[in-house]
Amino acid sequence: MSNSVYQINKGINKSIEFKGLKAQYIWYFGGGVIALLILFAIMYIIGINSFICIGIILIAGTVLTMKIYALSNTYGEYGMMKKLARQRVPKVIKSTSRLVFRLGNTTEVKVSDTWNK
């Protein structure tokens, strides 16, 4: 009987990485480049000198690239999403009524908007 040789794909469930940009930062960078392209077209149509347009776009593109690479290196694949989600979680939940504890296992609970104040 002959031995079978199987190739193992070790990259399954690994996030996309392109030139050091990980996961969603590739999309942010692409969106920024498209926004810069549209900005250049608008400035050119308005009648601004093309050298000034190119200079502004180069500076803005450099800043965009540096910021997105900094975000990618700081937070990694899921870090920024985790940080944004953590900021939305309330620090304290206030309840001025004990009605929630008296209802038992029922699923419907009327909650007033007083805890948002």
C-alpha angles and dihedrals in degrees: 000000000000124000117247121225117214125190116223118214104216095180098072115129091009116133122246116266125188121180091333096313112121132208115312094012089075088061092046090052092048091050090049092051091050090048090051090049091053091046090053091050092050093049091047093049091049088058104252113154110271093231090056090047091051091047093051092046092048092051092045091046091051091050091046092051094047093048095047093047089048091051091047093050094043101047105020124199102333104004099100093048089050092050093049091047092048091054091056095055110097116241093216134020112205123202120182093183131066090207091104091062095045096056095070117198100350116127100214115080126168109221121187122221093242092106090065091064 
